[in-house]
Amino acid sequence: MGLTLIEAAKYESRLEHLAVIKTFSEGELLARLPFMNIAGGGLFYSVEKELPSVGFRAVNEGYKQSYGVVDPQSEAVHLFGGDVDVDRSIVDLQGPEARASQVEMKVRSMRLTLEAALINGDATANQGRGFDGLAKRLTPGAEMALNNGGGALDFTSSMS
């Protein structure tokens, strides 16, 4: 299980990284999502497509043989970010706050862009460099619903 950005910040001791994590997790969506480190170029997992059948039997009868069906899936790692270049003369004239301000604005822009991609992302729109968001992954009537009744963003299964 991954850590949310807020939980990860508790283990960070460098002030610059704390500031970036704080700014990045200001959005309600990213603050609630768990993150985890992935070794390699992607995440590989299986999705249950069909459960095996079960049933009742009489004495001295066997069970009907059946198997579950799984569908192997993968998610590729996508590079995301941006450069922050502040001319040394600006820092000399205006102080280190000038660079810090640019970093903060870049991180806020990254958060907003990533949140938009999580909801409405389209892998084909960016020549395969991005990923599909929830709008493309969830079909109408899917078993995942968005529950916003309590005010905070909450993804819950419609089965519960």
N, C-alpha and C positions, 0 to 999 in steps of 0.2 A: 504494500500500500504506500502510496506517495504522501508527501507532506504538502500542506498548503503553503503558500508564500508567507503567510503570517507565522506559521510554525517554524518554517525554515529560517526566518529572520531571528528567532530566538537563539540559534546556534551560530550566527554570524557575528564576528567581532570587529571587522573593519568598517569604519564609519561610512566610507564611500559606498560599499556594498549594501549596508543597511539603508542608506538613503535611496538607492536604486530600488531595492526590494519594497520599501515603504511606498514609493511613488508608483511602482508597477502594480502593487496590490491595492491601490486606492479604489479601483473599480470593484463593484460588488461581485461581478462574475468571476474574475480571475482570483479574487481573494478566497473564494469558496472552492475552487477547483484544486484537487490534489495533483501534485507534480512529482515525477520520479526521474531519476537518471536512467538512461538507456545506453547500454554498451553496443556499439556497432551502428549500422545505418538504418535500423528500423526496429519495430516491435512486431513479433509474430505471436499469434494466438489462434484459438479455435472457437468457432461459434456453433452451438448446438442447433442443428437443423431439424432433427427428428429424434424423438425419444424411442427407445425400444419398447415393445409391447409387453405387458404383464397381464396376468389373469389368474383365475382360480382353476383348480384341478381336482379331480376325484382321487381317491386312494389308488395307488399303483399306476397312475397316469403320469406322464412327463409334462413339463411345461413346453409350450410352443416356443421354438427358437426364434429369437429376433435380436437385432443389433441397432444401436443408435447411429445416427448419421451426424458427422461433424464436418464443418466447412472451414478449412484453414484460411486465415486472413492475415494480412500484414498492413502495417502503417509505416510509411517511410519517414525518416527524419527530414525536416525542412529547415534550411538556414533562414534566420530572420534577425534583422537588426538594422543598424545604420551607423555611419561614422559621425563623430563630433569633432570638427576642426575649428579651433578658435585661434585666431592670430595672436602670437605672443605679445605684440604691441597692445592689443586690446586688454589682455590680462595685466600687462605692465601699467596701463593707464587707468583701468577700472577695477583692478584687483581680481583675486581668484573667484569672487562671486559671479563675475561675467561668465567664466567657464562653467561654474556650477549651475547657473541659470540655463545655459544651453543644454547641459546634460539632462537637467530636470525636464525641459521641454521635449527633448528627444525621447526620453523614457515615457513621458505621458503620451506622446504620439504613438509610440510602440504599443502601449497598453490599449489605446483606442482602436488601433488598426488590428491588433490581435483579437480583441473582443468582437469586432465586426466580422473578422474571418471565422471565428468560432461559430457564429450564428449564420452568416450568409456567404461563407467562403466557397469559391468555385475553382477547382484545380485547373480547369481548362482555360480560365480567364487570364492566368499568369504563366502560360506556357509550361504548365506542370510544376512550377516552382512552389506553389501554394498547396492548399488542401481543401477538401470539401467540408463545409460547415454543417451544422445540424439541419438547416433547411433542405439541403440536398440529401442528407443521410436518412432522415426520418420521413417516412411516407405518411400521408394523411391516415389517421386511424391507427397509427403504430402504438405499441404498448408503452410508450414513454410520453408523459404529459408534463407540461410546465405548470407548476402550482405556485401562484403568486398571491394566494389569499392572505398570508401572514405579513405581507409587505416585503420581506426579503426574498430574493431569488432562490427558488428551491426546485430542483429536478426530482420528481418522484415517479415511481412506477404506477401506472393506472391500475395495476392488479391489486394494490394494497388498499 
